[in-house]
C-alpha cells in the first residue's frame, strides 16, 4: 500500500492541564471541538480529545455536497453525501496510526436527523420548513489533535502529515512545535462563576406548544389503534435567548449532567453542545456495538430509595416490553451488516446510574462483515429506534406529517470516523444548538396506544430541563 498521509506524535507531560484548559488554549475557534466521556455516571473516561481548528470540511444540504478548504469551496457536487464521505475516507491511506489511542485523526462532526432522506427513498422529500437551517451533514478533517490521557496526565499531540507535499513532514513537525508552545504558554483565563439554577429567568418559545404537542400525541394514538404503526417518537423544540460563549454552556453542562458522550463542536455559524447518554453505533476493530437504552427512573435521595426505584423499574412491564422491542431492533439493524451468526446480546437489561436518572441498558454486538464499512453501519442503525419508533420508516413518515419543522441536529448523530476505520457516534439528544444568539433544545418521547398526552408533554419538559438548567447558571 502506498500511503498518502502519516501521523506524527509527540507525548508531553500535561498533568497541570485539563481537557477544558487545553481546548481554551488550542481550540475555541471555528471548526474546533472537544470530546469527553463519563463512565458509569461518576468517573471521567481515560481519554479526552481536543481538535484544533480544521482547515478542511465537508458540508452537505439537500443533496448538494461541498468540500471547503478555508474560505474556498474546492468542490461542489450533487450526490449522496454518505457516498461522498465513504469515497473520501477510502482515498486517505494513513501510516503510523497509534494503536494505543482511541482516535488520532479523521472526520469529526455530525449527521443531522434529515440524513434519513439519503438512506430511505420513501423519506427523500424532506419537510420544506427549516427553522434552524443547518447542514444535513458537517464533518471536519481533523488533522491536528490533542488526545489527553487523563490517567497518566499525558497529552498526545498528533498531526497528520501530507506525504504528497515535499514539505509535508516538515510542516507537520513545525505544527507539533507550535502546538506544544501554545499548550504551555502563559494565559490569562477569567474565572467562570456559576449561579444557582433559575430557569424562570428565561422566556422560552415553543415551536409546537402544549396544545399542538398533545394533539400530535392523540393523532399518533389513532394510528397505533388502527394498526398503522406500533410506536412513534414525536418531539418539540424550544428556544431561549443566548449570547454567551458555547464553552461556558459546555462547562455548566459538564457539571450538572455528566454523561458518556460530552461534546462541544464549533461549526462556524453554529455550535453544538451536548451530554448524550446514548450511543447510536460504534465500530472498533471490526466489532459493531449498539446499546439500547429504554426505561428510566429518577435517582433516589438515599441508597434505600435508589434500590427501591431500581426494583420498581425492573418490574415495570411497559418499560420492559419497550426495551425488549429495542433489543430486537438493534439485533435486526446490525444483523444487516455483520457476519451471519455473530450478533449476540452481551448484556441484557442492566441498570446504569447517572447523576439524575437511572436507565435500563443492554448491549448488542456483532462482527462487521468484510464487505461492509462504518458508513454501512451508520445506514443500518440510523436513526435510533428511540428517536423514531416502530416500524421505523412508517413512524418517520408520521413524524414528518406532525412536526412543524425539520429536526436539524436533534435525533441525528455526533462523533468521529477515524482513519483507522473506527467510528463512534452518539445520538444527538440532551443536545443544544447555538445559532443567531439563540439556544435551541429539543426533546420527545415514545407514544403507544395508552400514552397520556399530559404525561407526554411533561416528559418533554423534563428532558429539556438539563440544558436550560445549565444555561440558567450562567450569570
C-alpha positions as a printed NumPy array, in Angstrom:
array([[  0.   ,   0.   ,   0.   ],
       [  1.283,   3.479,  -0.835],
       [  0.411,   5.93 ,   1.915],
       [ -0.957,   9.415,   1.256],
       [ -0.555,  10.67 ,   4.822],
       [  1.354,   9.906,   8.01 ],
       [  0.619,  10.694,  11.651],
       [  3.347,  12.33 ,  13.725],
       [  3.055,  12.053,  17.506],
       [  4.628,  13.806,  20.451],
       [  3.926,  12.976,  24.113],
       [  4.238,  15.707,  26.735],
       [  3.548,  15.671,  30.463],
       [  0.448,  17.811,  30.989],
       [ -0.659,  16.894,  34.495],
       [ -1.404,  20.556,  35.296],
       [ -3.92 ,  20.847,  32.44 ],
       [ -7.493,  19.64 ,  31.986],
       [ -9.18 ,  18.907,  28.646],
       [-11.182,  22.133,  29.044],
       [ -7.964,  24.111,  29.622],
       [ -6.4  ,  22.527,  26.531],
       [ -9.453,  23.491,  24.483],
       [ -9.228,  27.059,  25.811],
       [ -5.609,  27.268,  24.689],
       [ -5.768,  25.472,  21.343],
       [ -9.432,  25.409,  20.263],
       [-12.236,  27.938,  20.742],
       [-12.272,  28.828,  17.048],
       [-14.466,  27.735,  14.136],
       [-14.15 ,  24.033,  13.265],
       [-12.564,  23.023,  16.566],
       [-14.077,  20.599,  19.072],
       [-13.863,  18.944,  22.496],
       [-14.96 ,  15.345,  23.186],
       [-15.117,  13.859,  26.707],
       [-16.839,  10.945,  28.417],
       [-18.075,   9.995,  31.872],
       [-18.284,   6.266,  32.606],
       [-20.964,   4.894,  34.892],
       [-22.139,   8.389,  35.772],
       [-19.239,   9.067,  38.12 ],
       [-15.778,   8.567,  36.533],
       [-14.166,  10.558,  33.749],
       [-13.017,   8.216,  30.991],
       [ -9.316,   7.749,  30.379],
       [ -9.12 ,   9.726,  27.126],
       [-10.439,  13.129,  26.064],
       [ -9.973,  14.607,  22.584],
       [ -9.389,  18.228,  21.587],
       [ -9.476,  19.061,  17.887],
       [ -7.664,  22.18 ,  16.72 ],
       [ -9.382,  24.379,  14.105],
       [ -9.676,  22.307,  10.928],
       [ -8.633,  23.741,   7.573],
       [-10.979,  21.479,   5.592],
       [-14.59 ,  20.411,   5.988],
       [-17.273,  18.528,   4.076],
       [-20.75 ,  20.081,   4.184],
       [-23.998,  18.746,   2.713],
       [-27.515,  20.129,   2.441],
       [-30.417,  18.865,   0.327],
       [-28.232,  16.629,  -1.835],
       [-25.533,  19.21 ,  -2.539],
       [-22.081,  18.356,  -1.153],
       [-19.35 ,  20.977,  -0.758],
       [-15.703,  20.421,   0.162],
       [-14.248,  23.561,   1.734],
       [-10.632,  24.489,   2.335],
       [-10.534,  27.597,   4.498],
       [-12.881,  30.127,   2.885],
       [-12.703,  28.471,  -0.549],
       [-15.082,  25.789,  -1.824],
       [-12.794,  23.44 ,  -3.78 ],
       [-15.532,  21.036,  -4.918],
       [-19.319,  21.195,  -5.199],
       [-21.341,  18.217,  -6.44 ],
       [-24.927,  16.952,  -6.404],
       [-24.635,  13.497,  -4.838],
       [-25.458,  11.405,  -1.789],
       [-23.181,  12.801,   0.965],
       [-22.844,   9.381,   2.61 ],
       [-21.329,   8.001,  -0.594],
       [-19.105,  11.078,  -0.876],
       [-17.818,  10.678,   2.697],
       [-17.155,   6.985,   2.132],
       [-15.154,   7.631,  -1.05 ],
       [-13.217,  10.462,   0.577],
       [-12.359,   8.354,   3.636],
       [-11.223,   5.452,   1.429],
       [ -8.929,   7.76 ,  -0.56 ],
       [ -6.83 ,   8.557,   2.522],
       [ -4.171,   5.954,   3.264],
       [ -2.667,   6.962,   6.603],
       [  0.535,   5.495,   8.067],
       [  1.675,   5.243,  11.695],
       [ -1.774,   5.403,  13.312],
       [ -1.197,   4.815,  17.061],
       [ -2.763,   1.572,  18.275],
       [ -2.995,   2.688,  21.908],
       [ -5.269,   5.71 ,  21.342],
       [ -8.994,   5.646,  20.527],
       [ -8.599,   8.425,  17.952],
       [ -5.642,  10.126,  16.278],
       [ -7.256,  11.971,  13.386],
       [-10.114,  11.538,  10.95 ],
       [-13.536,  13.006,  10.295],
       [-15.307,  14.677,  13.241],
       [-18.754,  16.232,  13.113],
       [-22.413,  15.328,  12.818],
       [-25.164,  13.73 ,  10.771],
       [-28.436,  15.648,  11.167],
       [-31.727,  13.775,  11.536],
       [-32.665,  14.656,   7.95 ],
       [-29.936,  12.322,   6.681],
       [-32.768,   9.792,   6.659],
       [-33.561,  11.212,   3.22 ],
       [-30.243,   9.839,   1.914],
       [-30.912,   6.357,   3.321],
       [-34.626,   5.673,   2.798],
       [-36.187,   6.534,  -0.575],
       [-39.676,   6.931,   0.935],
       [-38.314,   9.776,   3.077],
       [-36.207,  11.509,   0.419],
       [-38.546,  14.522,   0.246],
       [-37.847,  16.368,   3.488],
       [-40.189,  18.952,   5.074],
       [-39.79 ,  22.397,   3.498],
       [-39.947,  24.353,   6.763],
       [-36.493,  24.544,   8.37 ],
       [-36.283,  26.824,  11.413],
       [-32.635,  26.239,  12.39 ],
       [-31.308,  25.784,   8.825],
       [-28.06 ,  23.924,   9.497],
       [-26.362,  21.371,   7.198],
       [-27.639,  17.809,   6.962],
       [-24.011,  16.665,   7.272],
       [-20.959,  18.56 ,   8.504],
       [-17.614,  16.847,   9.12 ],
       [-14.245,  18.484,   9.732],
       [-10.988,  16.899,   8.574],
       [ -9.311,  16.708,  11.946],
       [ -5.563,  16.733,  11.272],
       [ -4.215,  18.392,  14.438],
       [ -5.431,  16.72 ,  17.617],
       [ -4.583,  16.525,  21.311],
       [ -5.603,  13.268,  22.993],
       [ -5.396,  13.749,  26.746],
       [ -4.594,  10.629,  28.767],
       [ -6.408,  11.507,  32.   ],
       [ -4.879,   8.529,  33.821],
       [ -1.235,   9.277,  33.048],
       [ -1.527,  13.056,  32.837],
       [ -0.026,  12.978,  29.338],
       [ -1.05 ,  14.979,  26.293],
       [ -0.578,  13.18 ,  22.979],
       [ -0.012,  15.804,  20.287],
       [ -0.891,  14.404,  16.854],
       [ -0.561,  15.937,  13.407],
       [ -1.409,  14.284,  10.08 ],
       [  1.331,  14.997,   7.528],
       [  0.517,  15.201,   3.808],
       [  3.058,  12.955,   2.064],
       [  2.156,  14.314,  -1.386],
       [  3.744,  17.645,  -0.453],
       [  7.578,  17.933,  -0.418],
       [  7.334,  19.966,   2.791],
       [  4.559,  17.816,   4.303],
       [  6.623,  16.196,   7.068],
       [  8.491,  19.402,   7.837],
       [  5.234,  21.361,   8.155],
       [  3.776,  18.686,  10.446],
       [  6.85 ,  18.807,  12.718],
       [  6.539,  22.583,  12.82 ],
       [  2.856,  22.281,  13.736],
       [  3.721,  19.951,  16.63 ],
       [  6.235,  22.501,  17.89 ],
       [  3.641,  25.293,  17.697],
       [  1.06 ,  23.155,  19.499],
       [  3.436,  22.385,  22.372],
       [  4.394,  26.046,  22.764],
       [  0.758,  27.165,  22.777],
       [ -0.143,  24.435,  25.254],
       [  2.233,  25.76 ,  27.906],
       [  2.253,  29.486,  27.081],
       [  1.172,  31.764,  29.969],
       [ -2.501,  32.589,  29.578],
       [ -4.874,  34.835,  31.484],
       [ -8.142,  32.955,  31.92 ],
       [-11.122,  34.535,  33.661],
       [-12.982,  32.518,  36.278],
       [-16.416,  31.238,  35.283],
       [-18.88 ,  31.893,  38.099],
       [-21.935,  29.646,  38.072],
       [-25.09 ,  30.758,  39.854],
       [-27.794,  28.538,  41.321],
       [-30.075,  27.232,  38.554],
       [-33.005,  29.554,  37.844],
       [-34.913,  28.628,  34.704],
       [-37.535,  31.31 ,  35.441],
       [-35.111,  33.915,  34.028],
       [-35.874,  32.649,  30.501],
       [-38.886,  33.348,  28.308],
       [-38.909,  30.17 ,  26.211],
       [-40.519,  29.957,  22.792],
       [-42.1  ,  26.602,  21.915],
       [-42.305,  25.681,  18.261],
       [-45.262,  23.336,  18.64 ],
       [-46.573,  24.353,  22.057],
       [-48.573,  22.364,  24.588],
       [-51.802,  22.224,  22.579],
       [-50.002,  21.244,  19.369],
       [-47.913,  18.555,  21.056],
       [-50.879,  16.983,  22.843],
       [-52.801,  16.997,  19.565],
       [-49.886,  15.163,  17.899],
       [-49.941,  12.553,  20.687],
       [-53.676,  11.942,  20.127],
       [-53.17 ,  11.601,  16.369],
       [-50.366,   9.06 ,  16.89 ],
       [-52.599,   7.039,  19.23 ],
       [-55.179,   6.864,  16.424],
       [-52.511,   5.488,  14.066],
       [-51.449,   2.918,  16.69 ],
       [-55.024,   1.749,  17.365],
       [-55.579,   1.44 ,  13.597],
       [-52.538,  -0.872,  13.392],
       [-50.67 ,   1.56 ,  11.146],
       [-47.666,   1.765,  13.476],
       [-46.623,   0.344,  16.884],
       [-44.858,   3.392,  18.33 ],
       [-43.914,   6.908,  17.211],
       [-41.464,   9.297,  18.903],
       [-42.604,  12.887,  18.271],
       [-40.61 ,  15.835,  19.579],
       [-40.892,  19.535,  20.233],
       [-38.298,  22.292,  20.009],
       [-37.814,  25.134,  22.466],
       [-35.572,  28.185,  22.127],
       [-34.267,  30.834,  24.521],
       [-32.08 ,  33.89 ,  24.042],
       [-28.365,  33.043,  24.428],
       [-25.32 ,  35.286,  23.927],
       [-22.584,  33.567,  25.947],
       [-19.657,  31.55 ,  24.507],
       [-20.534,  27.929,  23.761],
       [-17.731,  26.781,  26.071],
       [-19.482,  28.39 ,  29.059],
       [-22.601,  26.308,  28.42 ],
       [-20.482,  23.186,  27.944],
       [-18.73 ,  23.749,  31.282],
       [-22.029,  24.23 ,  33.109],
       [-23.498,  21.123,  31.452],
       [-20.35 ,  19.17 ,  32.287],
       [-21.048,  19.769,  35.988],
       [-24.828,  19.381,  36.026],
       [-25.251,  16.441,  33.644],
       [-22.019,  14.442,  33.09 ],
       [-22.706,  11.714,  30.523],
       [-20.996,   9.033,  28.411],
       [-20.877,  11.425,  25.445],
       [-19.916,  15.038,  26.199],
       [-19.226,  17.22 ,  23.178],
       [-18.68 ,  20.773,  22.023],
       [-18.43 ,  21.318,  18.262],
       [-17.771,  24.831,  16.945],
       [-19.065,  24.722,  13.379],
       [-18.564,  28.354,  12.419],
       [-22.003,  29.969,  12.341],
       [-23.397,  27.485,  14.87 ],
       [-22.186,  25.429,  17.826],
       [-23.342,  22.03 ,  19.119],
       [-23.168,  21.383,  22.887],
       [-24.336,  18.06 ,  24.28 ],
       [-24.291,  15.467,  27.039],
       [-25.844,  12.41 ,  25.442],
       [-26.273,   9.177,  27.411],
       [-26.848,   7.078,  24.323],
       [-24.682,   5.554,  21.614],
       [-26.044,   5.235,  18.073],
       [-23.372,   2.766,  16.954],
       [-19.708,   2.019,  17.498],
       [-17.287,   0.211,  15.191],
       [-13.999,  -0.747,  16.824],
       [-11.581,  -3.338,  15.409],
       [-14.443,  -4.779,  13.304],
       [-16.729,  -5.164,  16.345],
       [-20.079,  -3.403,  15.912],
       [-21.876,  -2.298,  19.086],
       [-25.286,  -0.796,  19.758],
       [-26.612,  -0.145,  23.281],
       [-30.39 ,   0.144,  23.563],
       [-31.434,   2.457,  26.404],
       [-35.109,   2.48 ,  27.359],
       [-36.681,   2.632,  30.778],
       [-35.937,   5.467,  33.169],
       [-36.387,   6.406,  36.807],
       [-35.051,   9.333,  38.787],
       [-32.239,   8.71 ,  41.271],
       [-33.231,   8.193,  44.891],
       [-32.303,  10.578,  47.691],
       [-30.939,   7.667,  49.745],
       [-29.391,   4.285,  48.887],
       [-32.575,   2.539,  50.034],
       [-34.793,   4.717,  47.842],
       [-32.403,   4.282,  44.906],
       [-32.592,   0.48 ,  45.182],
       [-36.383,   0.616,  45.553],
       [-36.66 ,   2.681,  42.361],
       [-34.404,   0.18 ,  40.548],
       [-36.646,  -2.69 ,  41.664],
       [-39.74 ,  -0.776,  40.549],
       [-38.196,  -0.048,  37.131],
       [-37.229,  -3.68 ,  36.523],
       [-40.795,  -4.753,  37.416],
       [-42.48 ,  -2.265,  35.059],
       [-43.958,  -4.415,  32.27 ],
       [-44.447,  -1.472,  29.888],
       [-40.795,  -0.388,  30.252],
       [-39.551,  -3.973,  29.841],
       [-41.695,  -4.532,  26.744],
       [-40.386,  -1.354,  25.107],
       [-36.803,  -2.302,  25.98 ],
       [-37.232,  -5.822,  24.56 ],
       [-38.547,  -4.299,  21.323],
       [-35.422,  -2.11 ,  21.103],
       [-33.092,  -5.082,  21.701],
       [-34.801,  -6.88 ,  18.808],
       [-34.494,  -3.759,  16.653],
       [-30.78 ,  -3.466,  17.492],
       [-30.154,  -7.112,  16.612],
       [-32.022,  -6.7  ,  13.347],
       [-30.207,  -3.447,  12.435],
       [-26.654,  -4.668,  12.929],
       [-27.531,  -8.112,  11.566],
       [-27.731,  -6.43 ,   8.147],
       [-24.022,  -5.505,   8.235],
       [-22.477,  -8.233,  10.425],
       [-21.316, -11.764,   9.638],
       [-24.1  , -14.315,   9.98 ],
       [-24.215, -15.896,  13.434],
       [-22.037, -13.271,  15.16 ],
       [-24.765, -10.982,  16.559],
       [-25.199, -11.513,  20.301],
       [-26.764,  -9.73 ,  23.277],
       [-23.711,  -9.375,  25.544],
       [-25.507,  -7.507,  28.343],
       [-29.249,  -7.644,  28.948],
       [-31.343,  -5.21 ,  30.959],
       [-28.694,  -3.934,  33.335],
       [-29.25 ,  -0.782,  35.369],
       [-26.869,   2.113,  34.713],
       [-26.896,   5.108,  37.021],
       [-26.252,   8.715,  36.032],
       [-26.286,  11.949,  38.014],
       [-30.071,  12.478,  37.885],
       [-31.539,   9.265,  36.473],
       [-31.07 ,   5.518,  36.072],
       [-31.727,   3.629,  32.822],
       [-32.233,   0.039,  31.682],
       [-29.38 ,  -0.685,  29.257],
       [-28.485,  -3.64 ,  27.043],
       [-25.507,  -4.335,  24.785],
       [-25.736,  -5.909,  21.325],
       [-22.564,  -6.797,  19.4  ],
       [-21.582,  -8.428,  16.128],
       [-18.596,  -8.781,  13.792],
       [-18.592,  -6.414,  10.808],
       [-18.782,  -8.277,   7.501],
       [-15.692,  -7.982,   5.299],
       [-17.584,  -6.216,   2.518],
       [-19.081,  -3.568,   4.838],
       [-17.728,  -0.273,   6.205],
       [-18.563,   2.045,   9.087],
       [-20.86 ,   4.04 ,   6.777],
       [-22.861,   0.848,   6.164],
       [-23.231,   0.507,   9.948],
       [-24.475,   4.096,  10.131],
       [-27.021,   3.477,   7.369],
       [-28.245,   0.286,   9.078],
       [-28.722,   1.833,  12.522],
       [-29.837,   5.394,  11.736],
       [-31.91 ,   6.887,  13.169],
       [-32.15 ,   5.202,  16.542],
       [-35.441,   3.483,  17.291],
       [-35.648,   5.584,  20.463],
       [-35.862,   8.718,  18.27 ],
       [-38.182,   7.4  ,  15.564],
       [-40.398,   4.455,  16.553],
       [-41.552,   1.121,  15.121],
       [-41.968,   0.22 ,  12.41 ],
       [-39.21 ,   2.702,  11.775],
       [-39.946,   4.052,   8.28 ],
       [-43.698,   4.456,   8.838],
       [-43.018,   6.114,  12.21 ],
       [-40.727,   8.633,  10.499],
       [-43.431,   9.397,   7.916],
       [-45.791,  10.207,  10.796],
       [-43.124,  12.431,  12.374],
       [-42.754,  14.343,   9.083],
       [-46.536,  14.781,   8.979],
       [-46.947,  16.053,  12.546],
       [-43.809,  18.031,  13.403],
       [-43.802,  21.614,  12.155],
       [-40.155,  21.861,  11.023],
       [-37.084,  19.798,  10.155],
       [-35.369,  18.419,  13.25 ],
       [-31.829,  19.516,  12.361],
       [-29.299,  18.075,  14.816],
       [-31.919,  16.536,  17.156],
       [-32.136,  12.775,  16.701],
       [-29.043,  12.864,  14.492],
       [-25.589,  11.618,  15.466],
       [-22.397,  13.291,  16.716],
       [-18.939,  11.728,  16.716],
       [-15.966,  10.61 ,  14.655],
       [-14.802,   8.27 ,  11.908],
       [-11.086,   7.673,  12.385],
       [ -8.544,   6.995,   9.641],
       [ -8.217,   3.521,  11.192],
       [-11.837,   2.853,  10.203],
       [-13.298,   3.028,  13.709],
       [-16.488,   5.016,  14.21 ],
       [-18.099,   6.199,  17.44 ],
       [-21.41 ,   8.058,  17.216],
       [-23.674,   9.377,  19.962],
       [-27.368,  10.008,  19.446],
       [-27.895,  13.776,  19.456],
       [-30.192,  14.075,  22.464],
       [-29.719,  16.292,  25.534],
       [-28.046,  18.48 ,  22.926],
       [-28.225,  22.224,  22.351],
       [-27.749,  24.168,  19.133],
       [-26.445,  27.724,  19.474],
       [-27.164,  29.889,  16.431],
       [-28.014,  33.554,  15.837],
       [-27.975,  34.367,  19.581],
       [-30.463,  31.62 ,  20.388],
       [-30.136,  28.287,  22.165],
       [-32.348,  25.601,  20.625],
       [-33.125,  22.403,  22.53 ],
       [-35.443,  19.583,  21.535],
       [-36.952,  16.539,  23.238],
       [-39.559,  13.871,  22.653],
       [-40.944,  10.598,  23.919],
       [-42.281,   7.275,  22.68 ],
       [-46.059,   7.232,  22.109],
       [-48.062,   3.98 ,  22.233],
       [-51.791,   3.188,  22.455],
       [-52.183,   4.008,  26.165],
       [-49.952,   7.112,  26.339],
       [-51.459,  10.072,  28.205],
       [-50.97 ,  13.438,  26.412],
       [-50.482,  15.384,  29.654],
       [-47.794,  12.962,  30.87 ],
       [-46.044,  13.027,  27.492],
       [-45.98 ,  16.839,  27.436],
       [-44.491,  16.864,  30.934],
       [-41.856,  14.289,  29.917],
       [-40.602,  16.575,  27.147],
       [-40.316,  19.455,  29.626],
       [-38.313,  17.233,  31.998],
       [-35.934,  16.213,  29.206],
       [-35.458,  19.798,  28.037],
       [-34.509,  20.715,  31.596],
       [-30.828,  19.661,  31.655],
       [-29.645,  22.167,  29.055],
       [-31.92 ,  25.002,  30.15 ],
       [-30.839,  24.448,  33.76 ],
       [-27.169,  24.624,  32.717],
       [-27.77 ,  27.803,  30.688],
       [-29.582,  29.417,  33.629],
       [-26.456,  29.035,  35.811],
       [-24.505,  31.459,  33.613],
       [-24.608,  34.979,  35.036]])
